[in-house]
Amino acid sequence: MCSLYENIVSLCKEKGIKPGKLCSELGLSRGLITDLKMGRKKSISAETANKIASYFGVSVGYLLGAEAEKAPTVKGERRVSDEDIKFALFG
């Protein structure tokens, strides 16, 4: 299981930004990332987790390592796969 810090760094790499830029764009302390990296902090507040998850378009559960799916799911929302699209276009 990945740590919170590793998940954040991985999402930053995917988006092509550095963790410091994430913090400045969200109004978070850069020390937060350092504390997570050094192990001085193991968790973050629900508000902070929600900000970071929203920024990357992932669920809070994914960010915290509790879910394998990246995308947040909305109740009643149907997820469309590539196979669904291919079937709709080509039968």
C-alpha positions as CSV (number, residue, x, y, z in Angstrom):
1,M,0.0,0.0,0.0
2,C,1.4,3.4,-1.0
3,S,1.7,6.2,1.6
4,L,-0.2,9.4,1.3
5,Y,3.0,11.2,0.3
6,E,3.8,8.7,-2.5
7,N,0.3,9.1,-3.9
8,I,0.5,12.8,-3.9
9,V,3.9,12.8,-5.6
10,S,2.7,10.2,-8.2
11,L,-0.3,12.4,-9.0
12,C,2.0,15.4,-9.3
13,K,4.2,13.6,-11.8
14,E,1.2,12.5,-13.9
15,K,0.1,16.1,-14.0
16,G,3.6,17.4,-14.7
17,I,3.9,19.6,-11.6
18,K,6.0,19.6,-8.5
19,P,4.5,19.2,-5.0
20,G,5.5,22.7,-4.1
21,K,3.4,24.1,-7.0
22,L,0.5,22.0,-5.8
23,C,0.8,23.6,-2.4
24,S,1.0,27.1,-3.7
25,E,-1.9,26.7,-6.0
26,L,-4.1,25.2,-3.2
27,G,-2.9,27.6,-0.5
28,L,-1.3,24.8,1.5
29,S,1.9,25.0,3.5
30,R,4.9,23.6,1.7
31,G,5.9,22.2,5.1
32,L,2.9,19.8,4.8
33,I,4.5,17.9,1.9
34,T,7.9,17.9,3.7
35,D,6.3,16.6,6.9
36,L,4.6,13.8,5.0
37,K,7.8,12.9,3.2
38,M,9.8,12.8,6.4
39,G,7.2,10.8,8.2
40,R,6.5,13.5,10.8
41,K,2.9,13.5,9.6
42,K,0.9,10.5,8.6
43,S,-2.4,12.1,7.7
44,I,-4.0,15.3,6.7
45,S,-7.3,17.0,7.5
46,A,-10.5,16.1,5.6
47,E,-10.6,19.6,4.1
48,T,-7.0,19.3,2.8
49,A,-7.6,15.8,1.4
50,N,-10.7,17.1,-0.4
51,K,-8.8,20.0,-1.9
52,I,-6.0,17.8,-3.1
53,A,-8.3,15.1,-4.5
54,S,-10.5,17.7,-6.3
55,Y,-7.4,19.3,-7.8
56,F,-6.3,16.0,-9.3
57,G,-9.9,14.8,-10.1
58,V,-9.6,11.7,-7.9
59,S,-11.6,10.5,-5.0
60,V,-10.4,11.1,-1.5
61,G,-10.3,7.4,-1.0
62,Y,-7.9,7.0,-3.9
63,L,-5.7,9.8,-2.5
64,L,-5.5,8.1,0.9
65,G,-4.8,4.7,-0.6
66,A,-8.2,3.1,0.3
67,E,-9.5,2.8,-3.3
68,A,-8.0,1.5,-6.5
69,E,-10.2,3.6,-8.8
70,K,-8.9,7.2,-9.4
71,A,-12.1,8.8,-10.5
72,P,-14.7,9.8,-7.9
73,T,-18.0,8.2,-8.4
74,V,-21.3,10.0,-8.2
75,K,-24.3,8.0,-6.9
76,G,-26.3,6.9,-9.9
77,E,-23.6,7.8,-12.4
78,R,-22.8,5.1,-15.0
79,R,-19.2,4.8,-16.0
80,V,-18.6,4.4,-19.7
81,S,-15.7,2.2,-20.8
82,D,-13.8,2.1,-24.0
83,E,-15.6,-1.1,-24.8
84,D,-19.0,0.6,-24.4
85,I,-17.9,3.3,-26.8
86,K,-16.6,0.8,-29.4
87,F,-19.8,-1.2,-29.1
88,A,-21.9,2.0,-29.6
89,L,-19.9,3.0,-32.7
90,F,-19.3,-0.3,-34.3
91,G,-21.9,-2.7,-32.9
